[in-house]
């Protein structure tokens, strides 16, 4: 669970940080979210695949096979959700904040 949570959080932080870097560079917020999801998709997917491949080696162990199964499927689901859910939620939350800031100016 700790390894799974660490990978999920790291991927999400990198994705949000990339969006923030693009916005600071002057890119429109909506475009920055789309670009970040497109650019970071390959590294996030490769990280998940590498961790899943490592977990496949402990599938034969009778004691650790449950850990391997939960890690593999947890990584699969979390990678997909990270690539879809994080940009959508971040756009929804931060988009409203940016809109309020622009109105007050």
C-alpha positions in Angstrom: 0.0 0.0 0.0 2.8 2.4 0.8 4.6 1.7 -2.5 1.3 2.1 -4.4 0.5 5.4 -2.6 4.0 6.7 -3.2 3.8 6.2 -6.9 0.3 7.6 -7.2 1.1 10.7 -5.3 4.4 11.3 -7.1 2.7 11.1 -10.5 -0.1 13.5 -9.4 2.4 16.0 -8.0 4.5 15.9 -11.2 1.4 16.4 -13.3 0.1 19.4 -11.3 3.6 20.9 -11.1 4.0 20.7 -14.9 0.6 22.5 -15.3 1.8 25.2 -12.9 5.1 25.6 -14.8 3.2 26.0 -18.0 0.9 28.6 -16.5 3.9 30.6 -15.1 5.5 30.5 -18.6 2.4 32.3 -20.0 0.4 29.4 -21.4 -3.4 29.6 -21.1 -4.6 27.5 -18.2 -6.9 25.2 -20.3 -4.1 24.6 -22.8 -1.6 24.0 -19.9 -3.8 21.3 -18.5 -4.2 19.6 -21.9 -0.5 19.9 -22.6 0.5 18.5 -19.2 -1.7 15.5 -19.6 -0.3 14.8 -23.1 3.3 15.4 -22.2 3.3 13.6 -18.9 1.2 10.6 -20.1 4.1 8.6 -21.4 6.4 8.9 -18.3 3.4 8.2 -16.0 2.4 5.1 -18.0 6.0 3.9 -18.1 6.4 4.3 -14.4 3.3 2.3 -13.8 4.3 -0.4 -16.3 7.8 -0.7 -14.7 6.3 -1.2 -11.3 3.8 -3.7 -12.6 6.6 -5.6 -14.3 8.5 -5.8 -11.1 5.5 -7.1 -9.2 5.0 -9.9 -11.8 8.2 -11.5 -10.5 6.7 -12.1 -7.0 3.4 -13.6 -8.3 4.8 -17.1 -7.9 5.7 -16.6 -4.2 2.9 -18.1 -2.1 3.3 -15.5 0.7 3.7 -12.3 -1.4 1.4 -13.2 -4.3 -1.5 -11.3 -2.7 0.7 -8.2 -2.5 1.7 -8.6 -6.1 -1.9 -8.9 -7.3 -3.0 -5.8 -5.4 0.0 -3.8 -6.5 -0.5 -4.7 -10.2 -4.2 -3.9 -10.3 -3.8 -0.9 -8.0 -1.1 0.5 -10.3 -3.2 -0.1 -13.4 -6.3 1.6 -12.0 -4.4 4.5 -10.4 -2.4 5.2 -13.6 -5.6 5.5 -15.6 -7.2 7.6 -13.0 -4.2 9.8 -12.6 -4.1 10.5 -16.4 -7.8 11.3 -16.5 -9.1 12.4 -13.1 -6.3 14.6 -11.9 -6.3 17.0 -14.9 -10.1 17.2 -14.9 -10.4 17.8 -11.1 -7.5 20.3 -11.2 -9.1 22.2 -14.1 -12.4 22.3 -12.4 -11.0 23.5 -9.0 -8.3 25.9 -10.2 -10.4 27.1 -13.2 -13.0 28.5 -10.8 -10.3 30.1 -8.6 -8.7 31.7 -11.6 -12.0 33.0 -12.8 -12.8 34.6 -9.4 -9.3 36.2 -9.3 -9.9 37.7 -12.8 -13.3 39.0 -11.8 -11.9 40.8 -8.8 -9.2 42.5 -10.8 
